[in-house]
Amino acid sequence: MPKPLRDPKPMLDRVIEEWGGHHDLWLFGYGSLIWKQEFEHAERRPAKVHGWHRALKMWSRVNRGTPSNPGLVFGLLSGGSVQGMVFRIPAADGLETLGRLWLREMPTGVYDPRWLDCNTPGGKVRALAFTLSRRSPNFTGELAEARYREIFASAAGRYGTSIDYARQTFLELRRHGIHDAALARLVRMAGDDLVAALHGNPASQASAASDNSP
């Protein structure tokens, strides 16, 4: 396990204090949380957030890569807008859920947890999201296409490969009617025929979505 960039516990303590524990907890998922929650939720809604966007520009040295061969995971970067899902956690389960989430998402303290306004069909909710600073050493900056291909071909961590992570996120977003053009381009660029198959073959689309549902 790489040495933490920051101690994640004070950030967890701050989030718990800000939440208060007196009402249900909302979480915003924009990547793997959409298809692999690992927590129970009472409600799920599609949501859109303004001022942030999903980007496969975060080095992963644990979950999808190693210190010697880092992979990629999504970060929520400032600017633009993003579509994802919000999950409502009953207040009684909030503390346990946050603790488990911190073990998964914050082992090195790389994300900046923030409360974001999320627009949903049932109204606006304020949800916790894991954002990434461009000043973070885990922010990749702009990567060349050749570098993406190299990472997709070789990087793997405790939860699997970077290309599987990108592919599963693409499929689950599509299953919920969310089109991410940047992600589709990256998956296609990696030499994966998934995007072309889904666009050209409805049967393949249905099969792929079924095979990758949570």
N, C-alpha and C positions, 0 to 999 in steps of 0.2 A: 504494500500500500504506500503510495507517495506521501511525503510529508504534507500535512494540511497547509494550504496557503493562508488560511485564517481559522481560528478556533470556531467551529460551527455552533457550539453550545450557547454563547451569548446571543447569537442571532436567533436561535430557537427560543430562548428565554424572552427576547424582545417581541417576537411574533406572538407567543402565547400571551404576553401582557397586553399587546395591542388588540388581540382577539377578545380576551376577557373571559371566555368560556361560558358566557351567559346566553349565547344564541348559537344557532347552527353555524358550522364552518363551511365556507365555500372555497373550493380550489379550482384554479384555471389550468387546464391541460392543453398543450399545443404540440406535444411530441408523443413520447411513449406512454405518458399518462392517459392518453386517449384509448390506447389498445391494451395496456397492461397496468391497471390501477393498483392492484395489490392492496386495496382497502375497500371496505363496504361503504356504499353510499345510498342515500335515501332518494336521490333525484339526480338526473343528468339532463342538461340542456345545451343546445348549440349556443355559442356565444361569439361575439365580435368585440375586439378591443382596439381602440384607436390610440395611436402614438407608439405602437410597438409592432415588430414583425418577427416572424419565425425565420431563423437562419442556421444552416448547418455549418457553423463557424466557431465551434467550441472544441478544443482538444479534449479527448477523453483518454485518461491514462489508467482507468480502472474498469469501467463498465464496458467500453467498446474498443479498448486498446490497452497498451502497456506503457510504462515509462520509456522503454526503448523503441517502441513502435506505436505511437499514439494514434488513436482513431478519432472519429468525429461524432458529436452529438449536437442536438439543437440547443441554441440559446435564444432568448427573447431579447432582441436588440431594439434600441430606441429608434423611432421613425416609422412612418407608414401605418399599416393596420394588419391585424391577424385574426383569422377565424379558428376557433377551437371548441372546446367543451368545458362547461363548468359542472362541478360535482358538489352536491350538498351533503355534508357529513353531519349527522345528528350531534348536538352539543355534547351529549354524554360520551361520544366516541372521539371527540376532537383531539384530546391530549394524546391518546394512544396512536391515532392516525398521524399526527404531526411527528411523533417520535419515530415511527416506522418510516415516514417519508424522509426524515432527515438522514436516517441511515442509508437510504437509497440514493437520494439526490445531493446530499451535502457532506459526503465523507471527507472532502478536502476543503469545504467552505468556499467553493468557487462562485456559486450563484449569489446574487443580491435578491433576497426575498422582498417582494413588494405587494401592496394591496392595490389592485387595479379595478377600475370600473368596467364591468363587462355587460354589454348589451345582449339581452336574451329575449326570446319570444314572450317570456313571462314577466318582463320588466328588467330593470337594471339591478345587478347585484355587485357587491364588492368582494372580490375573491383574491386569495393569495396566489401569486405567480412567482416563478423562478426566472429572474432576469439576469442578463449578462452585461457587464461593463466592457466597453471597448478598451479600457485601461487594464483589464485583467490579463495576466500572462497566459491565460487559457483561451483568449480570443485569438483566432487564427489570422485575422486580417483577410485580405483577398488572396485566394489560392488559385494557381493556374489549373487548367483542366487536367494536365498531365499529373499534377499532384493529387487531385481528387481521385483519378483512376488508380494511382499507386496505393492510396489509402484504402480504397474500396477493395482492391485486390489482396491486401495483406493484413489489415488491422483487425484484431479481435481481442475481446476482453472477457470479463467474468459473465457477461450477459450475451455474448455472441459477437458477430462481426458488424462492422460499420455499415456495409452494404445491406445486410438484412435489416438493420435498424431503419435505414432510409427507406427501404422497400416496404416494410410493414407499416411505417408511418404514412407513406404515400397511399397504400391500399386502404387503410382505415379512414384517412381523410376523404378519399373518394367514396367510400361506403356511406359516409355521412353527407355527401354532396358538397364537399369542400375541395375546390381546385387550387392547388399551389403550383403555379407555373415554374417557379424556380426549382422546387423539389423535383417536378417531373423532368426538367431539363437535366438535373444532376443524375437521376436514376438512368435516364436514356444515355447520358454521356458515359456512364460507367460500363456501357456495353450491354446493359440489361435490356432484353426485348420486352419487358413487362409493359412499358408504357405503350409501345406500338401494338402489342397484343390486345390491350384493353380498349384502345381506340378503334381497332379494326375488327374485333371479334367479340360480340356481345356474350357468347357462351364462355369465352375465356374470362371476361370480366366477372361474370357471375361466379365462376369457379374460383377465381383468385380471391374475390371478396369473401366467399364462404370459407376457404381454407385459412384465412388469416383473421377471422373474427375472434374477439376475445373469448 
